[in-house]
Amino acid sequence: MNFLKFLFSKYLLKQLTKAIFFSILILFSLYVYLNISTNHNQYIKVPNLDGTNFEQAIKILDESDLSYVVLDSALYNPKYPKFSVVDQLPKSNTEVKQNRKIYLTLNPSNYGKVSIPNIIQITQRSASSALLASDLEIGEILYENNIGKDMVLQILFNGSEVNPGEMVPKKSKIDLVLGNGIIDEKFEDGSK
């Protein structure tokens, strides 16, 4: 009986009203504080830093109130100058909040060298596969009179002949001199 009187008393009603009021006040204060401290709905577009040199990229990010982290430079792009931005994360035009870290991958200053594989006297197709596997690129294809059609006769780098095993920078263009399958007429009769 006393419990039922307590449930319908003015004292309990006042206490419940106070508890509800203070709970609403605390939740509203927390909502306002979080909106202010987290910059809710305030975004910055990430600038395009592709190909920008490192010092200039830092200035652009500072002006945009963004921070940066440089990742290990494992990517190499010969089209970009040394220490320029090759990749960024998040990508350009992505909306982020103030002071967000932008991860930058830079073009390295000294890219590694590779050994030219032994591709002399093998077919162009096999030579191309070996060069690509060695992280080299195929440059110009030249032909000269030789019975071995599409067989590699010489390897050229920057216009000079190189031997298998010589070291050249990765992604270098290697020119190939191939046989065209035609026997030189002056050697047909056995005389020089």
C-alpha positions as CSV (number, residue, x, y, z in Angstrom):
1,M,0.0,0.0,0.0
2,N,2.8,2.4,0.9
3,F,4.5,1.6,-2.4
4,L,1.4,2.5,-4.4
5,K,1.2,5.8,-2.6
6,F,4.9,6.5,-3.4
7,L,4.4,5.7,-7.1
8,F,1.7,8.4,-7.3
9,S,3.3,10.9,-5.0
10,K,4.3,14.4,-5.9
11,Y,7.9,13.7,-4.7
12,L,8.5,11.0,-7.3
13,L,7.0,13.1,-10.0
14,K,9.3,16.0,-9.2
15,Q,12.4,13.7,-9.2
16,L,11.5,12.1,-12.5
17,T,10.9,15.6,-14.0
18,K,14.3,16.7,-12.8
19,A,16.1,13.6,-14.1
20,I,14.5,13.9,-17.5
21,F,15.4,17.7,-17.7
22,F,19.0,17.1,-16.7
23,S,19.3,14.2,-19.1
24,I,18.0,16.3,-22.0
25,L,20.4,19.1,-21.0
26,I,23.4,16.8,-20.8
27,L,22.6,15.2,-24.2
28,F,22.0,18.6,-25.9
29,S,25.3,20.0,-24.4
30,L,27.1,16.8,-25.7
31,Y,25.5,17.2,-29.1
32,V,26.7,20.9,-29.4
33,Y,30.2,20.1,-28.1
34,L,30.7,17.2,-30.6
35,N,29.4,19.4,-33.5
36,I,31.9,22.1,-32.7
37,S,34.9,19.8,-31.9
38,T,34.6,17.5,-34.9
39,N,33.9,20.2,-37.4
40,H,30.7,18.5,-38.4
41,N,29.7,19.1,-42.1
42,Q,32.9,21.2,-42.7
43,Y,34.9,19.5,-45.5
44,I,37.9,20.4,-47.6
45,K,38.5,19.1,-51.1
46,V,41.9,17.3,-51.5
47,P,44.0,19.1,-54.1
48,N,45.5,17.3,-57.0
49,L,49.2,16.8,-56.3
50,D,50.0,14.5,-59.1
51,G,53.4,15.4,-60.6
52,T,53.9,18.3,-58.1
53,N,57.4,18.6,-56.6
54,F,57.5,17.8,-52.9
55,E,58.2,21.3,-51.5
56,Q,55.3,22.7,-53.6
57,A,53.0,19.9,-52.4
58,I,53.8,20.8,-48.8
59,K,52.8,24.4,-49.4
60,I,49.5,23.4,-51.1
61,L,48.6,21.1,-48.2
62,D,49.5,23.7,-45.6
63,E,47.3,26.3,-47.3
64,S,44.5,23.8,-47.3
65,D,44.9,22.9,-43.6
66,L,45.8,19.3,-44.4
67,S,48.8,17.4,-43.0
68,Y,50.9,14.8,-44.9
69,V,52.8,11.6,-44.5
70,V,55.4,10.5,-47.0
71,L,55.3,6.8,-47.8
72,D,58.2,4.7,-48.9
73,S,58.9,5.5,-52.5
74,A,58.5,2.1,-54.2
75,L,56.8,3.4,-57.4
76,Y,58.9,4.9,-60.1
77,N,57.6,6.8,-63.1
78,P,60.3,8.0,-65.5
79,K,57.8,10.7,-66.8
80,Y,58.0,12.6,-63.5
81,P,60.9,14.5,-62.1
82,K,62.7,13.3,-59.0
83,F,60.9,13.9,-55.7
84,S,57.6,14.7,-57.3
85,V,54.3,13.2,-56.1
86,V,53.5,9.9,-58.0
87,D,50.5,8.9,-55.9
88,Q,48.3,10.2,-53.1
89,L,45.7,8.8,-50.8
90,P,43.0,10.0,-50.5
91,K,42.7,10.9,-54.2
92,S,42.2,14.5,-55.4
93,N,38.7,16.0,-55.1
94,T,37.8,13.8,-52.2
95,E,36.2,15.6,-49.3
96,V,38.0,15.3,-46.0
97,K,38.0,17.1,-42.7
98,Q,40.6,19.7,-41.6
99,N,44.0,18.4,-40.6
100,R,43.4,15.0,-42.3
101,K,46.6,13.2,-43.2
102,I,47.3,12.9,-46.9
103,Y,49.6,10.0,-47.8
104,L,52.1,10.9,-50.5
105,T,54.3,8.5,-52.6
106,L,57.2,10.3,-54.2
107,N,59.3,9.5,-57.2
108,P,62.6,8.2,-55.9
109,S,65.9,10.1,-56.7
110,N,68.0,7.1,-57.6
111,Y,66.1,4.2,-59.0
112,G,67.8,0.9,-59.1
113,K,69.7,-0.7,-61.9
114,V,69.2,-4.0,-63.6
115,S,71.3,-6.3,-65.6
116,I,70.6,-6.7,-69.3
117,P,69.5,-10.3,-69.8
118,N,71.3,-12.5,-72.4
119,I,69.0,-12.2,-75.4
120,I,71.5,-12.5,-78.2
121,Q,70.6,-15.2,-80.8
122,I,67.0,-15.6,-79.5
123,T,63.8,-14.6,-81.1
124,Q,62.3,-11.1,-80.7
125,R,59.3,-12.6,-78.9
126,S,61.5,-14.3,-76.3
127,A,63.8,-11.3,-76.0
128,S,60.8,-8.9,-75.4
129,S,59.5,-11.2,-72.6
130,A,63.0,-11.3,-71.0
131,L,63.4,-7.5,-71.2
132,L,59.9,-6.9,-69.7
133,A,60.6,-9.4,-66.9
134,S,63.8,-7.5,-66.1
135,D,61.8,-4.3,-65.7
136,L,63.2,-2.8,-69.0
137,E,61.2,-1.5,-71.9
138,I,61.5,-2.3,-75.6
139,G,62.6,0.6,-77.6
140,E,63.2,0.8,-81.4
141,I,63.4,-2.4,-83.5
142,L,66.0,-2.2,-86.3
143,Y,66.6,-4.8,-89.0
144,E,69.7,-5.8,-90.9
145,N,70.5,-8.5,-93.4
146,N,70.9,-11.8,-91.6
147,I,69.6,-15.3,-92.2
148,G,68.2,-15.5,-88.7
149,K,64.7,-13.9,-89.2
150,D,63.7,-11.9,-86.1
151,M,66.7,-13.1,-84.1
152,V,68.4,-10.6,-81.9
153,L,71.8,-9.7,-83.2
154,Q,72.7,-6.6,-81.1
155,I,71.4,-4.8,-78.0
156,L,71.5,-1.0,-78.0
157,F,71.1,1.4,-75.1
158,N,71.1,5.2,-75.9
159,G,72.5,4.4,-79.4
160,S,75.5,2.4,-78.2
161,E,75.9,-1.3,-78.3
162,V,75.8,-3.0,-74.8
163,N,76.6,-6.5,-73.8
164,P,74.4,-8.9,-71.7
165,G,75.1,-8.5,-68.0
166,E,75.8,-4.7,-68.2
167,M,73.8,-2.6,-65.7
168,V,71.3,0.0,-66.8
169,P,68.6,1.9,-64.9
170,K,65.2,0.2,-64.5
171,K,62.6,1.2,-67.1
172,S,65.3,2.0,-69.7
173,K,64.4,1.6,-73.3
174,I,66.5,-1.1,-75.0
175,D,66.8,-1.0,-78.8
176,L,67.1,-4.3,-80.6
177,V,68.9,-5.1,-83.9
178,L,67.2,-8.1,-85.5
179,G,67.9,-10.2,-88.6
180,N,65.4,-9.8,-91.5
181,G,65.9,-13.3,-93.0
182,I,67.7,-12.1,-96.1
183,I,71.1,-13.5,-96.9
184,D,73.5,-10.7,-97.9
185,E,74.2,-11.2,-101.7
186,K,78.0,-10.6,-101.4
187,F,78.4,-13.6,-99.1
188,E,76.4,-16.1,-101.2
189,D,79.2,-17.2,-103.4
190,G,81.6,-17.8,-100.5
191,S,83.9,-14.8,-101.2
192,K,84.1,-11.7,-99.2
